[in-house]
Amino acid sequence: MTLFSIIMLVSLMVFSISISLIRSLLGSVIVFAVYSLIMAILWQQLNAPDLAITEAAVGGGITTILFVLTLKRISKKVKSHDTAGNKK
């Protein structure tokens, strides 16, 4: 195993723990995206380019976009619910 692979594996462990410890939902989504991109790099290092492309596209791209859009939609509903509750 090369030094680069060891550094990537250690960073994956750090990111996986930090995802569950970060209190900000948006921060967790960003760390998850970084985690997915590092996984894509590791798949490439393991000579599995098909998995690397899939991980980068799905894990780093589509899933991150869906999480961010969901957070945006939830925050809008929470704000509208708060303003509706304050009018009573």
DALIN-V839498 format. One line per field, one symbol per residue. ss: DSSP state (h for helix, s for strand, l for the rest). Layout:
BEGIN
ss=???
END
This chain:
BEGIN
ss=llhhhhhhhhhhhhhhhhhhhlllhhhhhhhhhhhhhhhhhhhhhlllhhhhhhhhhhhhhhhhhhhhhhhhhhhhhhhhhhhhhhll
END
